[in-house]
Amino acid sequence: MNISELRERHPTHWMKAAALRVLAMDAVQAANSGHPGMPMGMADVATVLFERHLKFDPSAPDWPDRDRFVLSAGHGSMLLYGLLYLTGYPGMTIEEIKRFRQLGSKTEGHPERHPGNGIETTTGPLGQGLATAVGMAIAEESLAARFGRRVVDHHTYVIAGDGCLMEGISHEAIALAGKQKLSRLIVMWDDNGISIDGKVILSDITDQMARFAAAGWSVHACDGHDPEDIDRALTEAKASTLPAMIACRTHIGFGAPTKQDTKAAHGSPLGPEEIARVREIYGWTSAPFEIPDDIRASWQATGARGATSRAAWEGRLGALSNTRRAEFERVQSGALPARFGKAIAAFKKAQSAGRKAVATRKSSEMVLEVVNAVVPETLGGSADLTGSNNTLTKDLGVFDPENRGGRYIHYGIREHGMAAAMNGIAAHGGAIPYGGTFLVFSDYARGAMRLSALMGARVVYVLTHDSIGLGEDGPTHQPVEHLANLRALPNMFVFRPADTVETAEAWEIALGSMTTPSVLALTRQNLPVLRTRHTNQNLSARGAYVLAEATGRRRAILLATGSEVEIAMAARAALEAKGIGTRVVSMPCWELFAAQDEAYRRKVLPAGPVRVAVEAALEFGWERWLCGERGAGKKAGFVGMRGFGASGPIDELYARFGITAEAVAEKVEALL
C-alpha cells in the first residue's frame, strides 16, 4: 500500500504511524547519528501491534503479565523510543527523544534494559533480541505451568531484520523455539531487502519463510504498510499452535523521495532537505519534535487501555490462595526462599566432615541437588553435555511441549542460543536460569554472555572441563585463555572453586546476585576437600582468603584457584618442611576480592613475602595480584600455561607443562 492510499483509507492510523516516523527522522538528524530507515519502514507494523494486539500498561512497566516486545533490530531504536514516549511511559519524555544518542540520555544508540524503563532486553548485536525472546517465551510457558493461565497468559513479540536472520545465532534460536513449540512467540520480520552494504541479495538468497517452516514455525506474510493486512497476519499468528513468523514486506525509509529502498536510508541522517520533502509527502506540518495534540491523545489512549487488563489481572492474582500468591510475588521479586541459606550451610558442614574427593563438576551437581529441591524457580539445562556438565538433578523433569512443568531444558548443541535464551528467562522474571557447556565453548556463547553482564542478568554459566585437566581431548578442548577472557568482562563473577565447599559457596553467591551473572569454572578431575573446618560464613564471598597460614615467619605467599589450590597446598608442605614459612591464599573469585576494602586486601596480601601464583591457564591478568597490591615484580612468579595444551593423561600433562608442587616450591626458592 502506498502513502496516498494509506492517507486516504486509514487517516487516523496514518498519522499515528507518521508520528513515529518523524520522531525518528528528527532525532537522528539532531544527533547526526542513527538509523532512520528501519523505524520509517516498520512504523505501520508497530502501530498496529501496539494499538490492536500488545497487552501493556505504561503506568506499570514491569507488570508481570504484560506482553513482551523485543526490538531485535536494535539499530532502529528510535522506533521503540517513539512508542514508549507516545504511549506514555513516564521515563520517556520528549526531552529524552531530543537527546537521542547523547551522553547520559535514556535514549541510547541501541536499546538498553534498565528497571522500569519499558525496554525488555538490551539489543543491538543482531540476532540477540530474537534469541533472547525465545527465553522469554520459555519462561512464560514455565510460569504458566506452575501458576496457571489465570495469572500467566501473555505473548512475546519480536521485530527482527535481515541482519538478525543472517547472524548464526538466529539459526540456533529458531530451531530451539520450533522444537519447543513456543506458540506465544511471534517474530515480525522487517523484509525490506536492504542492509548496510546495499541490497540483501549481495550476500544472501535464503528463503526465510521456508527456513522458519523447516524449523517448525508457522509462517505468514503481509504488506507491512497495510494496517488491515498486518492485523490479519498478527491474528493468524496468535492463533497458531507453533511459534509464528510474519514476513512484513516494507520499504526502508518509507516516503523518502531519494532514499527509500536504498542503503542511504539505513544508517545515516536523511538530511534537512530530504526531511522537508518527506514532511510534505506525509502531510506533516508540525515543527521538529512537535506532535499534534490529537495524535498524541490517540497514542495516549492506546497506552491507557492496558490499565483495565492489568486491573483484571490483579483481581485474578488476588483470588489465588495466600500461599500461592505469596510464592508468585516472591519469585517475581527475585528473592530466594528463606530456607535456602540454611540448606547450603548444612551441605557445607556435611562435606567438610565427609571429605570426599570429587570433581568440582560433580560437586556442582551435589549442590544443585540441594538447590533445586529448595529453589523451585531454577530452570537448568545444557548444550548437549548433560552427562559431562552434571546439570540435571533428580525430579527436575524435562521441559518440553508435553511437560511445561519440567525444569530442565535440552538446548542442543547451541551454546550461543542457550546463553541468549537464559538472558531472556532472567529478563522475563520469575525464574533463574543456569546452563552448562565446556569452558572452551564459552567462545561460542561470548556475545550473549557479554549482554548478560551489560544487563546485570542473574544467569549462571556452568562451564566444566576447565583446564588441561580434561586430558585426552587435547588442546582443541583445553581452555587456556578463557578465564582471562571472562575475567575481562565487567560485572561478571568468575568462580573457580577449589573443592566442594567452595563450589557450594559459589552457587550461594551466584543465586543471590540479582544484578550480576556468574561463571562456575569446574574440573573434570577429582579434587580433595580442602576446607575441612566448617564455618557458616561464606569465605568465597570475599573473593580470596587465607586457606593455610605459615607456621613460622611468613616468607612466601602462594596464590591459586580451582584445581591448583591442591598443588599450592602440597608446595606449602614442602616449603614448610624446609623452614620456609608459606601462606596459601585461595582465590575463587578475583572480582569479589577486587571489590573488598583495602584493609582486607592488605591483610590477605601483605607487602614483603615472595608471591607465586599457580593456575592451569595463561598468566594474563595475574599481574595485579603478583606485582600490584603491595607486590613487586622481582619477588613474583607464575606457574601455569605458556601456550596451548596437548592430548594425554592428566598426570602426564601437568608434569609436561610444569604445573606441579615441585615447580611451585622451586619457583619460591629461586625468588627468595
Secondary structure, DSSP 8 states (H G I E B T S, - for coil): --HHHHHHH-HHHHHHHHHHHHHHHHHHHHHT-S--HHHHHHHHHHHHIIIII----TTSTT-TTS-EEEESSGGGHHHHHHHHHHHT-TT--HHHHHTTT-TT-SS-SS----TTSS--S---STTHHHHHHHHHHHHHHHHHHHH-TTT----EEEEE-HHHHHSHHHHHHHHHHHHHT-TTEEEEEEE--EETTEEGGGT----HHHHHHHTT-EEEEEETT-HHHHHHHHHHHHH-SS-EEEEEE--TTTT-TTTTTSGGGTSS---HHHHHHHHHHHT--S-TT---HHHHHHHHHHHHTHHHHHHHHHHHHHTS-HHHHHHHHHHHHT---TTHHHHHHHHHHHHHHH---EEHHHHHHHHHHHHHHH-TTEEEEESS-HHHHT---TT--B-BTTBTT--EEE--S-HHHHHHHHHHHHHH-S-EEEEEEEGGGHHHHHHHHHHHHHHT---EEEEE--SGGG-TT-TTT--SSHHHHHHTSTT-EEE--SSHHHHHHHHHHHHH-TT--EEEE--SSEE-----S--SS-GGGGS-EEEE--SSSEEEEEEE-TTHHHHHHHHHHHHHHTT-EEEEEE-S-HHHHHTS-HHHHHHHS-SSSEEEEEESS--TTTHHHHTSTT--GGGEEEEE-SS---SS-HHHHHHHTT-SHHHHHHHHHHH-
